[in-house]
């Protein structure tokens, strides 16, 4: 329903006009309000959605008869579904969260809901009733994980029950009403074989990553927003030995590790008085006292990068983290910059020495313009020559044109240089498997 147009304060005053049709509540809106007034949300919180749907349909039919409102079966079911989604779910975007083809939901206001499907953004037909409806859904999401979002705390990171990541920006920062961005994760756990089937990498690359996880190499996953870094980390984590103790540190917990011995730590924002904040760096420092076999940091974006390198250098082999960067060389520069944020007096050469000692592999992921996500580089951190960190691209994607259907073509160049961490591969009896995978890729 279009919103009524506000009067122009610069125009001359005129005689009052009779109320328009837009200002009069519709029978459906009246039914919705009457039904909500008779329902107690606390009584339906633990009831199955199907049973609530039946009860709401019965109540709607009863109210429609009382108010002599004509309501056919289809309208009754649709209105009941909307009410159930409002009470038990996330309102009109609930069907989008159930749709397996939708990977991201972006609410830019009550009537601008975009979705990502197969890597492409489209405007959906989903609409909220008004800005207040969007605000209520945003606040409900934040409240589910013990966080708050309002005018005094207008930004929040949260997660849904299924692990999907949520970012909320509230007015006055968001000028057109509350903005909600939901990064969905597939309900089915994805492995490296699934990424090969999707064309994200070759079987030889998957075998290399499998060996890297099994031989406890320290891995940094780099890429832009939405390139698939978390999906890759989840896939690689399936290769971790189930007897190992894994501790994860995240801003908003979204990793879905399969091991039985996983401790998940999540940051906490400051309260209204500005106290009580627990940062990623605090959690990383504490995690090192919890006897981890592996430490996984969801995303390095600040001074915690120094503590991550310290952990990788002090016996916590097989640790992983993600960074935002355009290529593997830029990822090194990003880590240097983040370390300097926490240790501004540390010489650059000392930082680079730490990086070379700590990081074994850097994976570069990219969301390409055809909507696909690919591993574009698997790079070994070889050593330090002078003040320059030397890198070796074990695999590098080379663009080779565009197919008639718009998909991008390319091939992977493989380097068969013996890695600097070959002694570690030999320790796990995997050096022959590594070289065999490279030989297979070079054919």
N, C-alpha and C positions, 0 to 999 in steps of 0.2 A: 504494500500500500504506500503510495507516495506521501512524503511528509508535507504538512501544510507549509506554504510559503510565508516567511516572516514579513511583516510590513516594513516598508522602507522608511527609516526614521527621518529622511530628508524630504519626504513628500508632504504635501499639504494634508491636514486632517480631513477626513471624510466621514460621512455618516456610517454608523455601524451596519455591517452586512449580516444577513441571516447566516447561520452556521452552514458550512458546506457539507457534502456527503462524506468528505475525507475526515471531518472532525467528529462524525458520529460513529461510535464503535459498531463494528459489524456483528451480526449474530454469532459468527464463529468466535470472534474475540470475546464476546460476552459469555459464551459457553465455556471457553477456556478459563476465563477468570472465575466463573462460578464453580467449575470443577476443582480448580486449584484451592479455592477457599474451603472446600469440603474435604480435601485430602490432607493428611498429616504426613509430611515427608519422613518423619522419624519412624513411622509405623511400616513404611514400605521399603526402608533402607536395606533390610536383610532378606527381602522376598524376591523370588525369581522374577525376571523381567516378563516372562510369558504369563505368569499368574497376575502380575500387576496390570498387564495389558488387558486381560479379560475383565478385571474389576473396573478399570477405567472406562472401558467400552460400555459396561453395564451402567456405570454412573452417568456417563454422557447421555445415554438413551433416556435415562430417568429425568435428567435436567432438561433435555430437549422437549420431552413430553410436558413437563411442568410449565415451560415457557413457550410452548407451541412453536417450536423452531423445527423447520423441515430439515432433516439430516439423513441422507441416504447411507447405505452400508459402507461404501467406499470412503466417504467423508468421515464417517464415524471412526473407521479403523485408522485412517491417516491422522486424524486429530488425536486419537488415543496414543498412537505411536509417538507423535511429537511430545505429548505430555510425559510419557514414560521416559523418553530421552532427556527431557528437561529435569526430571526428578532423579533418575538413576544414572544418566550418562552426561554427555556434553552437548545437549541440545541438538540443533540442526546439523552439526558436524559429526554426530555419532555414526551415521551411515558411511561417511568418508573414512572413518577410522576402521570400519569393518571391511572396507573394500581393499582386497589384497593388491590391486593394481596401483593404488595411490600410495606414494612413498613420502609425500610431504603435503601438509595442509597449512595454508597461509591466510589468516583472517586479517584483512586490512580495514575492517569496519563492518557494520551490519549487513551491507549489501555487496561487499567485494571479498569473496572467498575464492582464492586460487588454490589449485592442486597441481602436484607434479605427478605425471604418469609417463613411464618409459622415458624419463629424463627430460620431458617437455612440460612447460608451465601452461596451464589453461585456466580460464575463468569458469568456475563451476556455477551451477544454477542454485546453489545453497544460499539461503538468506536468513539472517536473524531478524527478530521482530523490530528491534531498535538498539541504540547504543547501550542502553541499560542491560539488555539481554546479553550482549557481548561481555560487559563488565562482570555480570554475575557468573558467567561460565569461566572467565579468567580467574576470578577470585576463588571459585570452587576448586580449580586445578591447583592453585598455589596452596590452598588450605589442606589439600590431601597429603602434601609432603611437609606440612608444618611451616609453610612460608606465607608471607602476606604480600599483597600488591594493592596499592591505593595511591592517592595523590602524594602522600608523604614518602612512600617507598614505591616509585613508579616502574621499577624494573625488577624482574625475577626470573630465575631459572628453576625449572621444576621437571617432573617426569610423571608419566601416567603409570597405571598399574601394570601395563604390559612392557614397561621399560622405555617407551617412546619419550624422546626428549622434547621439552617445551620451553620456549622463551616468550615472556610476556612484557610488553611495554604499555604503560598506562598513561592516560592524560595526566598532567598537561604536556608530557614529553611527546606523546602520540597525538597529533593535532586532529586527526579524523576519528578519534575513538580508540579504544583498546585494540592493540595488535597482538595476535597470537600466532606463533610459528611452531608447528609440531613436526618433528622429524620422526617418522614412523620407522619401526624395525620389523622385519618379517617375523611372523609367528613361528615359522619353521627355521630351525637353526641352519645357517649356511656354512658350508665347509669350502675348502680350496677346490674340490672337484666341481662344486656348483659354480664357482667363479670362472673355472675353465669352460664349463658348458655355456656360460653367458658371453664368452669371448673376452673376458677381462684379462686373461693371461693364457699362456700355452701350458700344456702338460709338463714340459721340462721346467718351466718357471715355478709351477706349483710344487714340483718335487724339490727344487732348490729351497723354497720357503719351508717346506716340511722338514727338510734336513736342518735348516737354520733353527727352527723351533726345538727340534729334538736334541741338537748339539748345544743348546743354551747360548746361542749367539744373542748379543744385545742388538735390538732392532728399533730404529726410529721410522715411523710411518709419516710421510709428508704428503701434503696435497691441499687443494683449495676447499672451500666450503662445499659440502655435498658431494665430495669426490669418492666417498666410500671408505674413509680411514677407519671408522669404528667397525664397519662390516669386516674389513680385512683383519683388524686386530682380533675380533671374535673368531674368525675362521682360523687364524694362526694359533689361537689359544687352545684349539681342540687337539693340537699336537703335544701339549704339555702333559707330562707324566701325572697321572691322577694321585700319586703319593706325595706330590710337592705341595707346599703351603704357598698360596698365592695371595698377595694383598693388593687390592686396587684402590687408587686414589683418584677421585673425580669431583668436578664442580657439581654436576647433576648426574647421579649414577645411571649409566645406560649400558655398560658392558654386560654381556650375557655369557659368562664363562661356564664351561661345562664340568669343571673339576669339582670333586666333593669337598675339597679343603680350600675355600675361597673366603677371605675376609674383605668386605666392601666398606670403604670409608668415603664419606661425602662431606664437602665443605659446608660451613654454616655462615650466613651473612650476619652482620651486626644487627642488634635490636634497635628500637627507637632511640634509646639513650646512647647509641654508638658503641655499645659494649657487647662482648660475647662472640665476636667474629673469630672463625677458625678458617685459616687460609689453606690452600693446597700445600704451601711450604710447611706449615705447622703439621699437616697430616703426613707428609713425606718424612719429616724428621721423626715423628712418632712411630711411623710404620717400620723404620729401621730398628726400633727397639722391640718389635713384635716377632722376631725370628722368621722373616720371610725367606723362602727359597727364591721366589721371583717377586719383583715389584713392578706393577703395571700402572702407569700414570695416564689417565684418560686423555689429557691434553696439556702439554707444557705451554704456558703463555706468559710466564714471568720468572721471578727469582727462583722458583722451585727447580728450574733447569740445573742449577748448580748442585742441588741436593740429589737430583736424579743422576748426574754424572758421578757424584760421590758414591752413590749406591751401586752403580754399575762397576765402579772401580774397587769395591770393597767386598767382593765375594757374592754379590747378588746377580750372578750371570743369568742370562735368559730374560732380562727385564725388557719392557717395551714401553713406548710412549708415542704420541703423535704431536706434530707441529704443523703450522700453516706456512707453506712455502711453495714457490712456483717450480722449483727443481731441486735436485739433491744438493747441488752446490749452495743454493740459497738457504737450504735447511741448515747447513753448517753455520752460515752467517747468522741465521735466526737464533740458533742455540748460543752462539758467542754473545750476541746482543742481550739475550735473556740472562745469561750468567752475569754479565756486567751490570745488569739492573740490581742484582743482589750483592755483587762483589765488585764495586766500581774501582777499587784499587788493585785488583788482580791483573797482572800483566797479560797482554793478549797471547803471548807465546805460551804462558802457563795454562791459559784456557784451552788453547788448541792442543796442547799436550794431553790435557785431561780428555778432550773429545776423542782424540786418536786412541787413547788407552781404553776408553769406555765403549764407544760405538763401533759395532762390527759392520752392520748393514743399514742402508737407508733405502726405503721403498718410496717411490714417487707415484702417486695416483692422480688421475685427471678425469674430470667429467668433460667429455668432448662435445663438440657442437652438434653432433648427431644424437645426443642424449645418452650415449654409451659411457661406461666408466671403465677405464683401463689402467693397468699398471704400466706406466711409461718408462720407468727406470728401476732397476735393482742395482744399487751401487755399493761397492765395498769401500770402506774407509781404510786405506792402505797404510799410511804413515805420514810423517812430517819431513819435508825437504826444506831446510832453512826455516822460514816462517810460513810456508804454504802447506796446507793439508792436501795430500795426493789422494785422488779417488780413481776407482776403476769401475766403469759401467759393465757389470756382469751381463745385464740385459738392457737394451735401449730400444724403444719403439721408434721406428722411422716412418713418417707419413708418406703414403704412396698414391694419393688420389682419392676420388670419391666415386662410389658405385652409382648406377642409375637410380637406385631407390633412396639415395641420400646418405647411405651409411659410409663411413670413412674406411678406407683401406690402408693397410700398412703391414710392415713386417718387423720382426725383432732381430736386431743385431746382437750376437752373443760373443763375449770375450772368453777365451779359454785360458786366461792367465791364472796361474796357481795362486790361490788366495793367501793373504798374510796369516789368516787364522787356521791354516791347514793343520798345525799341531793339535788344535782343539778338535777339529773334525776327526783326526786320527785317534784322539783320546776316547771318542765315542764310537770308533770303528766305522766312521761314515765318510772318510776321505775318498774311497773308491766310488761310493754312491754319488758324491758331489761331482767328481770328474766325469762319471758316466752320464749324468744328467746334462752336463755341458756338451759332451760329445754328441749326445742325442739331439740337442738343440742346434748344433752346428751343421747337422746333416741336411 
